[in-house]
Amino acid sequence: MFVDTAKITVTAGAGGDGCVAFHREKYVASGGPSGGDGGHGGSVYLQASDQLSTLSDFRYKRKYHAENGMPGGPSRRSGKYGEDLIIRVPRGCLVKEAETGRLMADVSGDEPVLLARGGRGGWGNIHFATPTRQTPRFAKPGMAGEHWELQLELKLLADVGLLGFPNVGKSSFLSVVSQAKPIVGDYPFTTITPVLGVVSLEPGSSFVMADIPGLIEGASEGLGLGHAFLRHVERCRMLLHILDAAGSEGRDPIEDYETINRELARYLPELSGRPQIVAANKTDLATPEQLSRLRTYIEGKGCDYFEMCAPIAEGTAPVIQAAARMLAQLPPMKRFEPQIPPESDEPPNEGQRFAITESDGIYNIESEWLLRILRGCNMDDYESLQYFQRVLQSSGIIEALETEGIQEGDTVCVYDFVFEYVK
């Protein structure tokens, strides 16, 4: 099954906690703090793989988590870093933030793309020793890793995109000019998924061609099969429009030409200006009058026009050669630039959010980051209490409590730590 969209969740590893420890050795008095730092958490990367062609693997596994960092140890031992997680995706995969639709990455190159950065490891108590605080009994906890809900969207990497109504001969053409083996049948919609083929001209010269499922009128609004795959045309450097010159399906090839280009413009106006070659197929069934009328009309539109009979490879070589000449003059394949996240109205320390609620003179403070700080403090130690108080002051929590109307003697609860407010 061809799957070109998927939704996944990625979480980078959390950093390990710093250690609270003291050096103990015979004949060494007052060895001092020796708690090591926690290891950084692993990050999450996306890596393009040519061995994958769809996103079907992500239908069964949707949650990805990198390894957490290990906590620090005594004797200044640092914790082990968490191992990075590399997720392999097809080349040409776009990564968007699921909630906002912001484009985060275009995985088209060979270099891994960083998606979620691992959390930093916490400092051990060796970092908090000062001449006046020689036995710190607290350490910093590790930071959480980044977490994203992502929408993956595959846009095939192809130089030439084949366009046309169902059953005009796109699959037959691709099968004779490349080694691709698309389904070929004498009925509409034989191609229900995009098919890629490599067209080789001479040693060291080739390009990629994509057979897009047949489009019909209204495709840009969701009709037919091709609408689901219009996104794969966006990267194509040029388009090869195949028409049924004989009108064997009861349609006028000129009307087909106009309809397809109209649907492309409705889907993405940029596509209407994409370089295009027109190939009239099924010439063995067409009359000279039909071919002359079609040639006059297409050339009047300023497009290169060719006639061919794809099943027997008659006239296909000039089409391929013309496509190669046009590609040589065109810029490289389109790459999508990541979008910079919009500036937030939150204050610079938006990562230090907190919520204060008051009930019967008791003020409750809730905050994930503050809980991590609390976990790394020894509240039976005076210096730890001083450190925790400075955190409350510098983060704006004390100021917020005063704005809420707290009075001296009121009770403040930070999870399971309860204290009395004193100015």
PLY file of the C-alpha trace (Angstrom):
ply
format ascii 1.0
element vertex 423
property float x
property float y
property float z
element edge 422
property int vertex1
property int vertex2
end_header
0.00 0.00 0.00
1.30 3.44 -0.92
1.15 5.68 2.15
2.36 9.26 1.71
1.14 10.86 4.96
1.61 9.85 8.58
1.36 11.34 12.04
3.95 10.49 14.69
5.11 11.67 18.11
8.80 12.10 18.92
10.33 12.74 22.33
13.99 13.37 22.98
15.63 11.82 26.01
15.64 13.63 29.33
18.94 14.61 30.93
20.13 12.66 33.95
19.98 14.24 37.40
23.07 15.65 39.05
24.37 13.75 42.06
24.68 14.86 45.69
27.74 13.12 47.15
30.78 13.86 49.31
34.30 12.57 49.02
35.16 10.07 51.75
38.67 8.71 52.00
40.88 7.60 54.85
43.23 10.33 56.04
41.34 12.93 53.90
39.36 15.20 56.17
36.45 17.17 54.78
36.82 15.80 51.27
34.13 18.15 50.01
31.37 17.62 47.42
32.00 15.05 44.71
28.65 14.61 42.98
28.99 14.25 39.19
26.84 15.71 36.43
24.01 13.83 34.75
24.37 12.79 31.12
22.58 14.61 28.34
19.52 12.93 26.85
19.60 11.52 23.33
18.26 13.58 20.43
15.91 12.48 17.65
17.05 12.73 14.01
15.44 11.97 10.66
17.62 10.34 8.01
16.69 10.04 4.32
16.82 6.46 3.03
16.65 5.36 -0.60
15.53 1.91 0.59
12.12 3.31 1.57
9.50 4.56 -0.86
6.43 5.07 1.35
5.52 6.01 4.92
3.71 2.73 5.54
6.03 1.79 8.44
4.61 4.68 10.45
1.11 3.19 10.35
2.16 0.63 12.96
4.62 2.56 15.11
3.74 6.16 15.88
5.65 6.98 19.08
9.44 7.40 19.16
11.53 8.13 22.23
15.28 8.64 22.45
17.27 7.25 25.37
17.42 9.23 28.61
20.72 10.34 30.08
21.98 8.51 33.19
22.28 10.31 36.53
25.65 11.43 37.81
27.53 9.41 40.40
29.86 10.00 43.34
33.59 10.64 42.92
32.81 13.20 40.21
31.52 10.52 37.84
29.34 11.91 35.06
26.33 10.00 33.86
26.30 8.29 30.48
24.80 10.28 27.60
21.58 8.93 26.14
21.89 7.36 22.69
20.51 9.39 19.78
17.54 7.96 17.89
17.69 8.00 14.08
14.39 7.51 12.26
14.68 6.57 8.59
12.18 8.05 6.14
11.88 8.13 2.33
13.88 10.82 0.61
11.67 13.83 -0.04
9.72 13.65 3.23
8.42 16.92 4.64
8.07 17.29 8.41
5.38 19.61 9.77
4.29 20.51 13.26
0.94 18.75 13.56
-0.83 21.50 15.51
0.19 24.54 13.47
1.22 23.03 10.12
4.59 24.83 10.31
7.20 23.22 8.07
10.10 22.08 10.24
12.31 20.16 7.79
12.64 18.85 4.26
14.46 15.50 4.46
15.89 15.39 0.95
19.65 15.48 1.52
22.09 12.96 2.95
22.69 14.70 6.28
20.54 13.69 9.29
18.00 16.35 10.30
17.70 17.22 13.99
14.06 17.21 15.12
14.04 17.01 18.90
17.01 18.01 21.03
17.81 15.96 24.11
17.61 17.52 27.57
20.77 18.71 29.32
22.08 16.75 32.24
21.82 18.33 35.68
24.83 19.65 37.56
26.19 17.70 40.50
26.78 19.39 43.82
30.47 19.98 42.99
29.31 23.03 40.98
27.64 24.66 43.98
30.58 24.69 46.38
31.76 28.17 47.40
34.07 29.46 50.14
31.02 30.10 52.31
29.00 27.05 51.20
31.38 24.13 51.38
28.86 21.30 51.75
26.02 21.89 49.26
23.37 19.23 49.70
21.51 19.89 46.51
22.05 19.35 42.80
20.29 20.30 39.59
17.88 17.83 38.00
18.13 16.94 34.33
16.05 18.86 31.82
13.30 17.23 29.79
13.90 16.56 26.09
11.92 18.28 23.36
8.58 16.75 22.43
6.80 17.17 19.09
3.68 15.86 17.41
4.59 15.73 13.74
2.84 15.32 10.42
4.98 13.55 7.80
4.18 14.21 4.15
5.99 12.56 1.26
6.57 14.58 -1.91
8.31 12.36 -4.43
11.64 13.49 -5.83
11.22 13.36 -9.61
12.61 15.50 -12.42
9.67 14.90 -14.78
6.03 14.41 -13.84
3.66 12.59 -16.21
0.24 14.21 -16.42
-2.93 13.29 -18.21
-6.42 11.90 -17.93
-6.90 8.21 -17.02
-6.06 5.71 -19.78
-4.14 8.09 -22.05
-1.01 5.90 -21.94
1.17 7.34 -19.15
2.00 3.92 -17.69
2.72 2.45 -21.12
5.09 5.31 -21.85
6.95 4.93 -18.53
7.29 1.16 -19.01
9.05 1.51 -22.38
11.40 4.39 -21.49
12.52 3.05 -18.10
12.84 -0.16 -16.12
9.71 0.64 -14.08
6.89 -1.90 -14.24
3.64 -0.03 -13.69
0.34 -1.81 -14.17
-0.80 -1.38 -17.78
-4.40 -2.12 -18.73
-7.06 -1.11 -21.22
-9.25 0.52 -18.59
-9.17 3.76 -16.56
-7.34 4.13 -13.25
-4.95 1.21 -13.70
-2.42 3.40 -11.84
-3.66 4.05 -8.31
-0.33 5.06 -6.75
2.60 7.14 -8.09
5.31 5.12 -9.83
8.92 6.25 -10.26
11.18 5.23 -13.13
14.78 6.12 -13.99
15.25 7.09 -17.64
18.81 6.43 -18.84
20.08 8.22 -21.93
23.78 7.40 -21.95
26.40 6.44 -19.34
26.31 9.05 -16.58
23.15 10.74 -17.87
19.71 9.94 -16.47
16.68 11.50 -14.82
13.73 10.38 -12.72
10.20 10.30 -14.10
7.02 9.96 -12.00
3.75 8.51 -13.26
1.03 10.36 -11.34
-2.43 8.68 -11.16
-4.80 10.08 -13.76
-6.41 13.42 -13.04
-10.00 14.33 -13.83
-11.97 17.55 -13.71
-12.41 18.62 -10.10
-9.21 16.86 -8.94
-8.07 19.99 -7.09
-11.27 19.77 -5.05
-10.87 16.10 -4.19
-12.45 14.24 -7.09
-10.96 11.08 -8.56
-7.74 9.37 -7.48
-5.17 11.88 -8.66
-6.19 14.58 -6.19
-4.50 12.67 -3.36
-1.20 12.72 -5.27
-1.12 16.26 -6.67
1.43 17.09 -3.97
3.96 14.88 -5.78
3.90 17.20 -8.80
5.19 20.12 -6.73
8.84 19.01 -6.79
8.93 18.10 -10.50
11.21 20.37 -12.48
9.07 19.98 -15.60
5.85 18.30 -16.70
5.19 15.89 -19.58
1.55 16.12 -20.56
0.26 13.06 -22.44
-2.92 13.37 -24.50
-5.12 10.82 -26.24
-4.77 12.19 -29.78
-7.54 9.97 -31.12
-10.05 10.82 -28.42
-10.63 7.07 -28.04
-12.29 7.55 -24.64
-14.87 9.92 -26.10
-13.07 13.07 -24.96
-11.54 15.94 -26.90
-7.72 16.07 -26.31
-7.75 19.86 -26.46
-10.39 20.02 -23.72
-8.34 17.47 -21.73
-5.27 19.70 -22.03
-7.14 22.76 -20.78
-8.86 20.86 -17.97
-5.67 19.38 -16.54
-3.83 22.71 -16.60
-6.81 24.39 -14.97
-6.78 21.84 -12.14
-3.03 22.34 -11.64
-3.48 26.09 -11.35
-6.31 25.68 -8.87
-4.26 23.33 -6.72
-1.11 25.46 -6.80
-0.85 28.56 -9.05
2.91 28.04 -9.29
2.35 24.85 -11.29
0.66 26.71 -14.13
4.03 28.22 -15.04
6.02 24.99 -14.80
7.80 24.08 -18.10
5.73 21.58 -20.04
6.09 19.24 -23.02
3.03 17.76 -24.73
3.07 14.28 -26.24
0.12 13.11 -28.34
-0.29 9.36 -27.82
-2.34 6.73 -29.68
-1.47 8.29 -33.03
-2.18 4.93 -34.70
-5.86 5.50 -33.94
-6.00 9.18 -34.87
-6.82 10.69 -38.25
-4.49 13.18 -39.96
-7.08 15.89 -39.39
-7.12 15.19 -35.64
-3.32 15.27 -35.42
-3.05 18.48 -37.45
-5.69 20.22 -35.34
-4.00 19.18 -32.09
-0.51 20.17 -33.27
-1.70 23.62 -34.35
-3.40 24.23 -31.03
-0.55 23.03 -28.75
2.18 24.83 -30.68
0.00 27.93 -30.54
0.24 27.64 -26.74
4.05 27.79 -27.00
4.63 24.16 -25.95
6.87 21.60 -27.62
4.64 19.03 -29.35
5.45 15.40 -30.17
3.51 12.45 -31.55
4.05 8.88 -30.44
2.57 5.43 -30.01
3.81 4.43 -26.55
3.02 0.64 -26.49
5.38 -0.02 -29.43
7.88 2.73 -28.45
7.28 4.61 -31.70
8.22 8.27 -31.33
9.17 7.98 -27.63
12.90 8.68 -28.15
12.43 12.29 -29.37
10.20 12.98 -26.35
12.87 11.75 -23.94
15.60 13.68 -25.69
13.54 16.89 -25.59
12.89 16.38 -21.87
16.62 15.89 -21.24
17.48 19.11 -23.14
14.89 21.06 -21.14
16.09 19.63 -17.81
19.66 20.72 -18.61
18.45 24.34 -18.66
16.27 24.19 -15.56
17.27 24.89 -11.92
17.74 22.02 -9.46
14.83 20.23 -7.87
12.77 22.30 -5.47
13.71 22.19 -1.81
11.29 23.45 0.82
12.81 25.82 3.37
11.84 25.32 7.04
9.56 27.99 8.42
10.79 30.05 11.34
8.37 29.78 14.28
6.43 33.00 14.87
7.54 35.23 17.71
5.70 34.38 20.88
3.96 36.88 23.13
5.21 34.90 26.13
8.02 36.41 28.24
11.61 35.27 27.58
11.41 32.70 30.40
8.30 31.04 28.93
9.89 27.68 29.75
9.42 28.58 33.45
5.65 28.72 33.45
3.73 28.23 36.67
0.17 28.37 37.92
-0.98 29.80 41.26
-4.37 28.99 42.81
-5.67 30.22 46.18
-8.13 28.47 48.49
-8.87 29.48 52.10
-5.59 31.38 52.43
-3.51 28.51 51.03
-1.60 29.28 47.82
-0.83 26.28 45.60
1.96 26.53 43.02
2.10 24.05 40.14
4.90 23.86 37.60
6.70 20.96 35.96
10.10 22.66 35.94
9.75 23.71 39.59
8.95 20.13 40.54
12.27 19.05 39.04
14.10 21.73 41.05
12.29 20.63 44.21
13.29 17.04 43.62
16.97 18.00 43.56
16.91 19.92 46.84
17.34 18.65 50.38
14.84 20.68 52.37
16.42 19.62 55.65
19.52 21.55 54.64
19.65 25.34 55.17
21.74 26.01 52.05
19.28 24.02 49.92
16.44 26.11 51.28
18.33 29.28 50.37
18.89 27.98 46.84
15.20 27.13 46.46
14.21 30.57 47.72
16.45 32.24 45.13
14.77 30.16 42.40
11.33 31.35 43.54
12.56 34.94 43.56
14.36 34.90 40.18
11.53 33.12 38.35
8.96 35.71 39.40
6.92 33.39 41.62
7.34 35.54 44.74
6.26 38.61 42.79
3.25 36.74 41.43
2.25 35.64 44.96
2.37 39.22 46.14
0.24 40.27 43.17
-2.30 37.63 44.17
-2.48 39.30 47.60
-0.53 36.90 49.78
0.01 38.09 53.35
2.71 37.25 55.86
1.80 34.03 57.62
-0.18 32.57 54.71
0.61 29.01 53.65
2.29 28.18 50.34
2.21 24.64 48.89
4.62 23.52 46.18
3.39 19.96 45.69
4.35 18.16 48.93
6.57 20.99 50.21
4.66 23.36 52.48
6.04 26.56 54.01
4.82 29.76 55.62
5.25 32.99 53.67
7.52 35.53 55.37
8.44 38.88 53.86
0 1
1 2
2 3
3 4
4 5
5 6
6 7
7 8
8 9
9 10
10 11
11 12
12 13
13 14
14 15
15 16
16 17
17 18
18 19
19 20
20 21
21 22
22 23
23 24
24 25
25 26
26 27
27 28
28 29
29 30
30 31
31 32
32 33
33 34
34 35
35 36
36 37
37 38
38 39
39 40
40 41
41 42
42 43
43 44
44 45
45 46
46 47
47 48
48 49
49 50
50 51
51 52
52 53
53 54
54 55
55 56
56 57
57 58
58 59
59 60
60 61
61 62
62 63
63 64
64 65
65 66
66 67
67 68
68 69
69 70
70 71
71 72
72 73
73 74
74 75
75 76
76 77
77 78
78 79
79 80
80 81
81 82
82 83
83 84
84 85
85 86
86 87
87 88
88 89
89 90
90 91
91 92
92 93
93 94
94 95
95 96
96 97
97 98
98 99
99 100
100 101
101 102
102 103
103 104
104 105
105 106
106 107
107 108
108 109
109 110
110 111
111 112
112 113
113 114
114 115
115 116
116 117
117 118
118 119
119 120
120 121
121 122
122 123
123 124
124 125
125 126
126 127
127 128
128 129
129 130
130 131
131 132
132 133
133 134
134 135
135 136
136 137
137 138
138 139
139 140
140 141
141 142
142 143
143 144
144 145
145 146
146 147
147 148
148 149
149 150
150 151
151 152
152 153
153 154
154 155
155 156
156 157
157 158
158 159
159 160
160 161
161 162
162 163
163 164
164 165
165 166
166 167
167 168
168 169
169 170
170 171
171 172
172 173
173 174
174 175
175 176
176 177
177 178
178 179
179 180
180 181
181 182
182 183
183 184
184 185
185 186
186 187
187 188
188 189
189 190
190 191
191 192
192 193
193 194
194 195
195 196
196 197
197 198
198 199
199 200
200 201
201 202
202 203
203 204
204 205
205 206
206 207
207 208
208 209
209 210
210 211
211 212
212 213
213 214
214 215
215 216
216 217
217 218
218 219
219 220
220 221
221 222
222 223
223 224
224 225
225 226
226 227
227 228
228 229
229 230
230 231
231 232
232 233
233 234
234 235
235 236
236 237
237 238
238 239
239 240
240 241
241 242
242 243
243 244
244 245
245 246
246 247
247 248
248 249
249 250
250 251
251 252
252 253
253 254
254 255
255 256
256 257
257 258
258 259
259 260
260 261
261 262
262 263
263 264
264 265
265 266
266 267
267 268
268 269
269 270
270 271
271 272
272 273
273 274
274 275
275 276
276 277
277 278
278 279
279 280
280 281
281 282
282 283
283 284
284 285
285 286
286 287
287 288
288 289
289 290
290 291
291 292
292 293
293 294
294 295
295 296
296 297
297 298
298 299
299 300
300 301
301 302
302 303
303 304
304 305
305 306
306 307
307 308
308 309
309 310
310 311
311 312
312 313
313 314
314 315
315 316
316 317
317 318
318 319
319 320
320 321
321 322
322 323
323 324
324 325
325 326
326 327
327 328
328 329
329 330
330 331
331 332
332 333
333 334
334 335
335 336
336 337
337 338
338 339
339 340
340 341
341 342
342 343
343 344
344 345
345 346
346 347
347 348
348 349
349 350
350 351
351 352
352 353
353 354
354 355
355 356
356 357
357 358
358 359
359 360
360 361
361 362
362 363
363 364
364 365
365 366
366 367
367 368
368 369
369 370
370 371
371 372
372 373
373 374
374 375
375 376
376 377
377 378
378 379
379 380
380 381
381 382
382 383
383 384
384 385
385 386
386 387
387 388
388 389
389 390
390 391
391 392
392 393
393 394
394 395
395 396
396 397
397 398
398 399
399 400
400 401
401 402
402 403
403 404
404 405
405 406
406 407
407 408
408 409
409 410
410 411
411 412
412 413
413 414
414 415
415 416
416 417
417 418
418 419
419 420
420 421
421 422
